[in-house]
Amino acid sequence: MDKDAKVATFLDKVTNQKTEQNFDLLHIVPHQEAPDFLKKSPIVDKFGYVDIHKETLQHVKFPNIYSIGDCSNLPTSKTAAAVIT
């Protein structure tokens, strides 16, 4: 990040391509993911989040499991900003 020029440089770890982005206000959030013990369990989806029905919060395979918050695959952002909005 070049704060004086107001330019941020991002690296795509998949393609190894760099992209520069001009900014006035910059809010960067690190990649969010479930903890390892959860990602390695049989209750998560292919992305490592607890696989639930978004309407009921009940697991899609295990009816005795419910999940809320950042560990679930709810279609919400995984940042504190989601909590206060």
Beta strands, then each sheet from edge to edge (+ up, - down):
strand 1: 7-11
strand 2: 18-22
sheet 1: 1+ 2-
end
